[in-house]
Amino acid sequence: MSNLSTPATHLPWLRKRSPRSTPRSGSPVDENGDKKIPHRILVLGSGNFGSCLADHLATSDLHVDVWLWSRDAATVKSLNEDHKNPKYLTEHVFPEWLRAIGPELPDKEFLKTMDMLLFSIPTPGLRKFLESVNPLLDQDSLPLLAFVNKGIEAKTKALTLEIIADTLGPTAARQAAFI
């Protein structure tokens, strides 16, 4: 079994993937010759799990453009310049086409371009985080909202779904996906 710091050239299953040196600039074509439009995913949270998810999505055979949001400016800088997360998975080299943003939340226009928001925010801080994100979302045209947290909010005993309903509204809660 290899560890995450093993160069991709030593992992035969990873070598099969098409190498990319820049963010996806062109769209591949489907079996009919029509251009495929990449899906755009923003992973919110650059801890261990959020970083792993962003890395997996960015290196998968899926045709996706991936951004990773971090509240820490040093993490954003390191991911964009050195392709490393200085706090988690510190020896792992992330693909250079994975783009980090933050520490400010992206604006409403940027969020409108996303097909999926993947929330990897610890449950204890989820309510406050969603309250700050809510004004930036277009409630009439929400992207897929996926959540990867576990547990309950200690003070209120609320489950993630209840926190989503309280902060983003019942429509968002009904449309939310949980991984």
Salt bridges, closest charged atoms under 4 A:
ASP55 OD1 - HIS92 NE2 3.12
ASP61 OD1 - ARG17 NE 3.59
ASP65 OD1 - ARG99 NH2 3.86
ASP72 OD1 - LYS87 NZ 3.58
GLU81 OE1 - LYS77 NZ 3.90
GLU109 OE2 - LYS112 NZ 3.66
ASP115 OD2 - HIS39 ND1 3.90
GLU153 OE1 - ARG127 NH2 2.80
ASP166 OD2 - ARG127 NH1 3.25
